[in-house]
């Protein structure tokens, strides 16, 4: 729909026609789905600028005519006064030509590859206030405006116009159409605009609208598990104070110990977690992520067994807001999918796949075009860090330090899968896909590969894959007809830090659970020196012989036993459930060697009796961190040069971990402190003055902050990723940087 022309320009500026100039301005970044064209319209009206604005495949084009000084003010205000959710980037300014009068919003035009895709945005304060007040949208669960509402999850194609979204199925009623056309209304050109007369509706069984919400709340209060269709998929909700309901949910979902996130009305937040201003800002941001925060004493352990933090989120949609406020207390809110499989997005899927998990369903009739899970963040080193990028944060669009000569698609690893499409000087990291163990997960991966290229209008000419040939993503790449370039796992981790913080030579601690190294060993405790395309091992932890193959990652007792055997100490009684394991270990049967710090954390957790068999990835290390109190001063582990590489011996940790005279929390704290001291000592021995941390181990706040503090105290400038996750979700971006460095160095 076209907006009406407005008066202004020559007369408003008080200029003669020959004093006017005309410019064609192109802006990239996030400028679609965030009310940018209406903002430009109103800005032009205020300043007396004539011309037009339109979308073109992810950019905004503006033809602006006014006196030169007015145009200068106009260009400045386009960036300085942009809507809160917009992130405009000025691309080009060129001479233009305009022969009309007034200023209009023109129909969208087609164009080249898009530059910015809007994320889904939580309800804004204006919409929440309108939803609470008497009127046409009173308690309407799909209220939105130019500053809030679904975006990425409903887009079918670009440009971002209503006809290209799931809202095309809902023709505007006269009242909504009038708002859409009114430049003074906050719904002026808001593509998802709707109301109870013309928009989506919730349904609970045979009930619709307000009756459906009332029935859903009644079911939750009765202890039932309800599958609720949200923005990017279904959530499973139940009463967070009802341990019977939670136990039933855990049993049905086969999730015996993995922590459960909570959906809270903001008024109850302080009852459950401790949140400072940084945390509150992250929780209230339009992305509405799950944020890990210290839990209040006295909460039932069943929510996050053995952990000291809870994942909490404020309502991410008007529907969730009505449910949270109506319930008045905490609700468990976990992704509605079978373990290891993609999120459920359709009513038919939900009824079929969740029939044995959910007791009831709250559906709605707005289609989810793209599944997107909740984002997960943690405050580390004073800032929110992305652990999982999903709704509200994805896709992550980031500028590359240099320009690629051809489009590439980086496929990441196997765990915490995410892919990156890159072309020119742009990279786009997909939403979280999860582990690629199951056939449904691999099918979801394949869909994302096709979807991200189709949506951005870019076809990859090269595939980038992890060098581990056993990864599902690498196997998929080998089956395609495109050239495949392999990237070493930890080189990608290191390059991800460089891609975000600069390409200068630096030291990068690549500490994680496992990854294949160029020497054929399984890395995970290496410290790399160099820059993308030129990494070398400068330090590492002593390698540990592990028995049991892939079973090691879910059996911390194997790591704990191996630490004891290799240190010449008998494991604690009852630690080893398999009597043949030691014989196999001594003979080297089904064994591999790894310096992985993640396995040392597993072993420490097992030796302290916290976790012998893990039901979810990282369980032992998470419990070990939760047990540790304030970290003491600690000496570094013994270091020695081995073939030019500084090697730290973890063996002295074993007798300390088994010392029954020390309280368990003190042993856990000493373990963390020793590793932080060792990392800082490695940097001193190598002589680096710039460092980065990469790898899943640095999701651990205690270790990360202690290591960063020690490095900075020694005069080393040290970074941790912020836009790019430090875990394997950041691998695909690092693969792009590592591959690009090969051509940038030529």
Residue pairs with C-beta under 8 A, 6 or more apart in sequence:
1 177
1 180
1 181
1 189
2 104
2 105
2 106
2 107
3 41
3 104
3 105
3 181
3 183
3 188
3 189
4 104
4 181
4 183
5 100
5 101
5 102
5 103
5 104
6 41
6 44
6 45
6 102
6 103
6 183
7 101
7 102
8 44
8 45
8 47
8 48
8 49
8 50
8 102
8 103
9 20
9 48
9 49
9 50
9 65
9 66
9 101
9 102
9 103
10 16
10 17
10 20
10 50
11 48
12 48
13 20
13 48
13 66
13 67
13 70
15 66
15 67
19 67
20 65
20 66
20 67
21 65
21 66
21 67
21 68
21 71
22 51
22 63
22 64
22 65
22 95
22 96
22 97
22 98
23 63
23 64
23 65
23 71
23 75
23 93
23 94
23 95
23 96
24 61
24 62
24 63
24 92
24 93
24 94
24 95
24 96
25 61
25 62
25 63
25 64
25 75
25 78
25 90
25 92
25 93
26 59
26 60
26 61
26 62
26 90
26 91
26 92
26 93
27 36
27 59
27 60
27 62
27 78
27 88
27 89
27 90
27 91
28 58
28 59
28 88
28 89
28 91
28 115
28 116
29 86
29 87
29 88
29 89
29 115
29 116
29 397
30 85
30 86
30 87
30 88
30 116
30 117
30 118
30 119
30 397
31 58
31 59
31 60
31 86
31 87
31 88
31 116
32 55
32 58
32 60
32 116
32 117
32 118
32 158
32 159
32 160
33 117
33 118
33 151
33 155
33 160
33 191
34 83
34 85
34 86
34 118
34 121
34 146
34 147
34 151
35 83
35 85
35 86
35 145
35 146
35 147
35 186
35 188
35 189
35 190
36 60
36 82
36 83
36 86
36 88
37 53
37 54
37 55
37 60
37 105
37 189
38 105
38 146
38 183
38 188
38 189
38 190
39 81
39 82
39 83
39 86
39 146
40 53
40 60
40 62
40 78
41 53
41 103
41 105
41 183
41 188
42 183
43 49
43 74
43 77
43 78
43 81
44 50
44 51
44 53
44 64
44 74
44 103
45 103
45 183
47 66
47 70
47 73
47 74
47 77
48 66
48 70
49 64
49 65
49 66
49 70
49 71
49 74
49 103
50 64
50 65
50 66
50 98
50 100
50 101
50 102
50 103
51 62
51 63
51 64
51 65
51 96
51 98
51 100
51 103
52 62
52 63
52 98
52 100
52 103
52 104
52 105
52 106
53 60
53 61
53 62
53 63
53 103
53 104
53 105
53 106
54 60
54 61
54 105
54 106
54 107
54 108
54 109
55 61
55 108
55 109
55 159
55 160
55 161
56 108
56 109
56 110
56 111
56 159
57 109
57 110
57 111
57 112
57 113
57 114
57 158
57 159
57 457
58 111
58 113
58 114
58 115
58 116
58 117
58 158
58 159
58 456
59 91
59 111
59 114
59 115
59 116
60 88
61 109
62 78
63 96
63 97
63 98
64 71
64 74
64 96
65 96
65 98
66 74
75 90
75 93
78 88
78 90
79 88
79 90
82 88
83 146
83 147
84 147
84 286
85 118
85 121
85 147
85 148
85 286
87 116
89 115
89 116
91 115
105 189
108 159
108 161
109 159
110 159
112 457
113 423
113 424
113 426
113 456
113 457
113 458
114 158
114 455
114 456
114 457
115 397
115 426
116 397
117 151
117 152
117 155
117 158
117 395
117 397
117 428
117 455
117 456
118 151
118 152
118 155
118 160
119 151
119 152
119 286
119 287
119 391
119 392
119 393
119 394
119 395
120 149
120 150
120 151
120 152
120 153
120 231
120 232
120 316
120 372
120 391
120 392
121 147
121 148
121 149
121 150
121 151
121 286
121 287
121 392
122 148
122 285
122 286
122 287
122 288
122 314
122 315
122 316
122 317
122 392
123 131
123 143
123 144
123 148
123 149
123 315
123 317
123 318
123 321
124 145
124 147
124 148
124 286
126 145
126 147
126 186
127 143
127 144
127 145
127 148
127 149
127 318
128 318
128 321
130 137
130 143
131 137
131 138
131 139
131 140
131 143
131 318
131 321
131 322
132 138
132 139
136 175
136 195
136 196
136 197
137 143
137 195
137 196
139 210
139 213
139 322
140 194
140 195
140 196
140 199
140 318
141 202
141 213
141 317
141 318
141 319
141 322
141 364
142 192
142 194
142 199
142 200
142 318
142 319
142 364
142 366
143 149
143 194
143 195
143 318
144 150
144 190
144 192
144 193
144 194
144 318
145 186
145 187
145 190
145 193
146 186
146 187
146 188
146 189
146 190
147 186
148 286
149 190
149 192
150 166
150 192
150 231
150 317
150 366
151 160
151 192
152 232
152 370
152 372
152 391
152 394
152 395
153 231
153 232
153 368
153 369
153 370
153 371
153 372
153 391
154 165
154 166
154 167
154 192
154 366
154 367
154 368
154 369
155 164
155 165
155 369
155 370
155 455
156 164
156 165
156 166
156 168
156 369
157 164
157 455
158 164
158 455
158 456
158 457
160 191
161 191
162 168
162 191
162 192
165 191
165 192
165 369
166 366
166 367
166 368
166 369
167 191
167 192
167 194
167 199
167 366
169 365
169 367
170 194
170 198
170 199
170 200
170 366
171 198
172 180
172 193
172 194
172 198
173 195
173 197
173 198
175 195
175 197
176 187
176 193
176 194
176 195
176 197
176 198
176 199
179 185
179 187
179 188
179 190
179 193
180 187
180 188
180 189
180 190
180 193
181 188
182 188
187 193
194 200
196 209
199 366
200 364
200 365
200 366
201 208
201 209
201 212
201 364
201 365
202 208
202 209
202 212
202 213
202 216
202 319
202 362
202 363
202 364
203 212
203 362
203 363
203 364
203 365
204 211
204 212
204 213
204 215
204 216
204 219
204 360
204 361
204 362
204 363
205 212
205 215
205 360
205 361
207 214
207 215
212 362
213 322
213 323
213 326
213 362
216 226
216 228
216 323
216 360
216 362
217 323
217 326
217 327
219 226
219 359
219 360
220 226
220 237
220 238
220 239
220 323
220 327
220 331
221 239
221 327
223 238
223 239
223 242
223 244
223 245
224 238
224 245
224 359
224 360
225 236
225 237
225 238
225 245
225 248
225 249
225 252
225 357
225 358
225 359
225 360
226 236
226 237
226 238
226 358
226 359
226 360
226 361
226 362
227 234
227 235
227 236
227 237
227 336
227 344
227 350
227 354
227 357
227 358
227 360
227 361
227 362
228 234
228 235
228 236
228 237
228 319
228 320
228 323
228 336
228 361
228 362
229 347
229 350
229 361
229 362
229 363
229 364
229 368
230 316
230 317
230 319
230 320
231 316
231 317
231 368
231 372
231 391
232 343
232 345
232 368
232 370
232 371
232 372
232 373
232 390
232 391
233 335
233 336
233 337
233 343
233 344
233 345
233 368
233 371
233 372
233 373
234 335
234 336
234 337
234 343
234 344
234 345
234 350
234 354
235 263
235 320
235 333
235 334
235 335
235 336
236 249
236 253
236 332
236 333
236 334
236 335
236 336
236 354
236 357
236 358
237 263
237 323
237 331
237 332
237 333
238 245
238 246
238 248
238 249
238 331
238 332
239 245
239 327
239 329
239 331
239 332
240 246
240 260
240 262
240 303
240 329
240 330
240 331
240 332
241 300
241 329
241 330
243 300
243 302
245 332
246 260
246 300
246 302
246 303
246 332
247 302
249 255
249 260
249 332
249 334
249 357
250 256
250 260
250 302
252 356
252 357
253 334
253 338
253 339
253 357
254 339
255 334
255 339
255 615
255 616
256 615
257 305
257 306
257 615
257 616
257 619
258 615
258 616
258 619
259 303
259 304
259 305
259 307
259 309
259 310
259 311
260 303
260 304
260 311
260 332
260 333
260 334
261 290
261 310
261 311
261 312
261 313
261 332
261 333
261 334
261 374
262 272
262 303
262 310
262 311
262 312
262 313
262 330
262 331
262 332
262 333
263 312
263 313
263 314
263 315
263 320
263 323
263 324
263 330
263 331
263 332
263 333
264 272
264 312
264 313
264 314
264 324
264 330
264 331
265 314
265 315
265 324
265 325
265 327
265 328
265 329
266 283
266 284
266 314
268 328
268 329
268 330
269 275
269 283
269 312
269 314
270 296
271 296
271 330
272 295
272 296
272 299
272 310
272 312
272 330
273 293
273 294
273 295
273 296
273 309
273 310
273 312
274 293
274 294
274 295
274 296
275 283
275 291
275 293
276 379
278 379
278 382
278 383
278 384
279 291
279 293
279 379
279 384
282 289
282 291
282 377
282 379
282 384
283 289
283 291
283 312
283 313
283 314
284 314
285 392
286 392
287 375
287 391
287 392
287 393
288 313
288 314
288 315
288 316
288 391
288 392
289 313
289 374
289 375
289 376
289 377
289 384
289 392
289 393
290 311
290 312
290 313
290 374
290 375
290 376
290 377
291 311
291 312
291 313
291 376
291 377
291 378
291 379
291 384
292 309
292 310
292 311
292 376
292 377
292 378
292 379
292 387
293 309
293 310
293 312
293 379
294 308
294 309
295 303
295 304
295 307
295 308
295 309
295 310
299 310
303 310
303 332
304 310
304 311
306 610
306 611
306 622
306 623
306 626
307 622
307 623
307 626
308 626
309 626
311 376
313 333
313 374
314 324
315 321
315 323
315 324
315 325
316 374
316 391
316 392
319 364
320 333
323 331
324 331
335 343
335 373
335 374
336 343
336 344
336 350
336 354
336 357
336 358
337 343
337 344
337 353
338 353
338 357
340 434
340 435
340 437
340 438
340 440
340 441
341 353
341 438
341 440
341 441
342 371
342 433
342 434
342 440
342 441
342 443
342 444
343 371
343 372
343 373
344 350
344 353
344 354
345 368
345 371
346 367
346 368
347 361
347 363
350 358
350 361
350 363
351 361
354 361
370 431
370 451
371 431
371 444
372 390
372 391
372 394
372 431
373 388
373 390
373 391
373 431
373 432
373 434
374 388
374 390
374 391
375 386
375 388
375 389
375 390
375 391
375 392
375 393
375 394
375 432
376 386
376 387
376 388
376 390
377 384
377 385
377 386
377 387
378 384
378 385
378 387
378 699
378 701
379 385
379 701
380 698
380 699
380 701
380 704
380 705
380 720
381 704
381 705
381 708
381 720
383 722
384 722
385 720
385 721
385 722
385 725
385 726
386 393
386 721
386 722
386 723
386 724
386 725
386 729
387 699
387 725
387 727
387 729
388 416
388 432
388 725
388 729
389 396
389 418
389 429
389 431
389 432
389 725
389 729
390 431
390 432
391 431
394 429
394 430
394 431
394 432
395 428
395 429
395 430
395 431
395 452
396 428
396 429
396 723
396 724
396 733
397 426
397 427
397 428
397 429
398 426
398 427
398 428
398 429
398 499
398 500
398 723
398 724
398 733
399 425
399 426
399 427
400 422
400 424
400 425
400 426
400 427
400 499
400 736
400 737
400 740
401 499
401 502
401 503
401 737
401 740
402 425
402 740
402 744
403 424
403 425
404 422
404 423
404 424
404 425
404 736
404 740
404 743
405 743
406 423
406 461
406 462
407 421
407 422
407 423
407 458
407 459
407 460
407 461
407 462
408 421
408 422
408 423
408 460
408 461
408 462
408 463
408 464
408 736
408 739
409 419
409 420
409 421
409 422
409 449
409 452
409 453
409 460
409 462
409 463
409 464
410 419
410 420
410 421
410 422
410 463
410 464
410 465
410 487
410 731
410 732
410 733
410 735
410 736
410 739
411 419
411 449
411 463
411 464
411 465
411 466
411 473
411 474
411 476
411 477
411 732
411 735
412 418
412 419
412 420
412 466
412 473
412 728
412 729
412 731
412 732
412 735
413 466
413 468
413 471
413 473
413 489
413 515
413 728
413 731
414 435
414 436
414 437
414 466
414 468
414 470
414 471
414 472
414 473
414 728
415 435
415 436
415 513
415 617
415 728
416 432
416 434
416 435
416 696
416 725
416 727
416 728
416 729
417 432
417 433
417 434
417 435
417 436
417 441
417 445
417 473
417 728
417 729
418 429
418 430
418 431
418 432
418 433
418 725
418 729
418 730
418 731
418 732
419 429
419 430
419 433
419 445
419 448
419 449
419 452
419 473
419 732
420 427
420 428
420 429
420 430
420 732
420 733
420 735
420 736
421 427
421 428
421 430
421 452
421 453
421 456
421 458
421 460
422 428
422 736
422 740
423 458
427 499
427 733
427 736
428 452
428 456
429 724
429 729
429 730
429 732
429 733
430 448
430 452
430 732
431 448
432 729
433 441
433 444
433 445
433 448
434 441
434 444
435 441
435 617
436 442
436 445
436 471
436 472
436 473
437 472
442 472
442 476
445 472
445 473
445 476
446 476
449 476
453 459
453 460
460 482
461 482
461 483
462 482
462 483
462 484
462 485
462 739
463 477
463 480
463 482
463 483
463 484
463 485
464 484
464 485
464 486
464 487
464 732
464 735
464 736
464 739
465 471
465 473
465 474
465 477
465 478
465 484
465 485
465 486
465 487
465 735
466 473
466 474
466 486
466 487
466 489
466 492
466 515
466 516
466 731
466 735
467 474
467 486
467 487
467 488
467 489
467 516
467 518
468 474
468 489
468 515
468 516
469 475
469 478
474 486
477 484
478 484
485 739
487 734
487 735
487 738
487 739
488 515
488 516
488 517
488 518
489 515
489 516
489 517
489 523
489 731
490 510
490 512
490 515
490 517
490 523
490 524
490 526
490 528
490 535
490 695
491 528
491 532
491 535
491 734
491 738
492 731
492 732
492 734
492 735
492 737
492 738
493 508
493 510
493 512
493 515
493 694
493 695
493 726
493 730
493 731
493 734
494 508
494 510
494 528
494 530
494 532
494 535
494 692
494 694
494 734
495 532
495 535
495 734
495 735
495 737
495 738
495 741
496 694
496 721
496 724
496 726
496 730
496 731
496 733
496 734
496 737
497 506
497 508
497 692
497 693
497 694
497 719
497 721
497 734
498 504
498 506
498 508
498 531
498 532
498 692
498 737
499 532
499 724
499 733
499 734
499 736
499 737
500 719
500 721
500 722
500 723
500 724
501 692
501 719
501 721
503 531
503 532
503 741
504 531
504 690
505 529
505 530
505 531
505 690
506 529
506 530
506 531
506 688
506 690
506 691
506 692
507 527
507 528
507 529
507 538
507 682
507 683
507 686
507 688
507 690
507 691
507 692
507 716
508 527
508 528
508 529
508 535
508 691
508 692
508 693
508 694
509 527
509 679
509 691
509 692
509 693
509 694
509 695
509 698
509 707
510 523
510 524
510 526
510 527
510 528
510 694
510 695
511 524
511 525
511 596
511 597
511 598
511 693
511 695
511 697
511 698
512 524
512 596
512 597
512 598
512 695
512 696
512 697
512 727
512 728
513 524
513 553
513 596
513 598
513 599
513 617
513 618
513 696
513 697
514 522
514 523
514 524
514 553
514 594
514 596
514 598
514 599
515 522
515 523
515 524
516 522
516 523
517 523
517 526
521 543
521 592
521 593
521 594
521 595
522 592
522 593
522 594
522 596
523 540
523 594
523 595
523 596
524 594
524 595
524 596
524 597
524 598
524 599
524 695
525 540
525 541
525 543
525 594
525 595
525 596
525 597
525 600
526 537
526 539
526 540
526 595
527 537
527 538
527 539
527 540
527 646
527 679
527 682
527 683
527 686
528 535
528 536
528 537
528 538
529 535
529 536
529 537
529 538
529 686
529 688
530 536
531 741
532 737
532 738
532 740
532 741
533 738
533 741
533 742
533 744
533 745
534 741
534 745
537 645
538 645
538 646
538 682
538 686
539 639
539 645
539 646
539 647
539 648
539 682
539 685
539 686
540 595
540 645
540 646
540 647
540 648
541 595
541 596
541 597
541 600
541 647
541 648
541 650
541 678
542 595
542 647
542 648
542 649
542 650
542 651
543 593
543 594
543 595
544 559
544 562
544 563
544 566
544 593
544 594
544 595
544 596
544 599
544 600
544 603
544 650
545 562
545 566
545 585
545 588
545 591
545 592
545 593
546 552
546 558
546 559
546 562
546 591
546 592
546 593
546 594
546 599
547 558
547 562
547 581
547 584
547 585
547 589
547 590
547 591
548 555
548 558
548 581
548 590
549 590
549 592
551 558
552 558
552 559
552 599
552 602
553 602
553 614
553 617
554 613
554 614
554 615
554 617
555 612
555 613
555 614
556 602
556 603
556 605
556 606
556 611
556 612
556 613
556 614
556 619
556 620
557 575
557 576
557 577
557 606
557 612
557 613
558 581
559 599
559 600
559 602
559 603
559 606
560 571
560 575
560 602
560 603
560 604
560 605
560 606
560 607
560 612
561 571
561 575
561 576
561 581
561 582
561 585
561 606
562 585
562 603
563 600
563 603
563 607
563 650
563 651
563 653
563 654
564 570
564 571
564 572
564 575
564 607
564 654
564 658
565 571
565 582
565 585
565 586
566 651
567 651
567 654
567 655
569 654
569 655
569 658
571 607
572 607
572 609
572 658
575 606
575 607
575 612
576 582
577 612
583 589
584 590
584 591
585 591
597 675
597 695
597 697
598 618
598 621
598 696
598 697
600 650
600 653
600 675
601 620
601 621
601 624
601 697
601 700
602 611
602 614
602 620
602 621
604 620
604 624
604 653
604 657
604 668
604 671
605 611
605 619
605 620
605 621
605 623
605 624
606 612
606 620
607 654
607 657
607 658
608 624
608 627
608 657
608 664
608 667
608 668
609 664
610 620
610 623
610 624
610 627
611 619
611 620
611 623
614 620
618 696
618 699
621 697
621 700
624 668
624 671
624 672
625 668
625 672
625 700
625 701
625 702
625 703
627 664
627 665
627 668
628 665
628 668
628 669
628 671
628 672
628 702
629 665
629 666
629 668
629 669
630 669
631 669
631 672
631 673
631 676
631 702
631 706
632 666
632 669
632 670
632 673
633 673
634 670
634 673
634 674
634 676
634 677
635 674
635 677
636 648
636 674
636 677
636 678
636 680
636 681
637 648
637 649
637 650
637 652
637 653
637 674
637 675
637 677
637 678
638 648
638 649
638 652
639 646
639 647
639 648
639 649
639 678
639 681
639 682
639 685
640 646
640 647
640 649
641 647
646 682
646 685
646 686
648 678
648 681
648 682
652 674
653 671
653 674
656 662
656 667
656 670
656 671
657 667
657 671
659 667
662 670
672 700
672 702
672 703
672 706
673 706
675 703
675 707
676 703
676 706
676 707
676 709
676 710
677 710
679 707
679 710
679 711
680 707
680 710
680 711
680 713
680 714
680 716
683 691
683 711
683 714
683 716
684 714
688 716
689 715
689 716
689 717
690 716
690 717
690 718
691 711
691 716
691 717
691 718
691 719
692 718
692 719
692 720
692 721
693 704
693 707
693 708
693 718
693 719
693 720
693 721
693 726
694 721
694 726
694 730
694 734
695 726
695 727
696 726
696 727
696 728
697 703
698 704
698 720
698 726
699 726
699 727
704 720
707 718
708 718
708 720
711 718
712 718
720 726
721 730
724 730
724 733
724 734
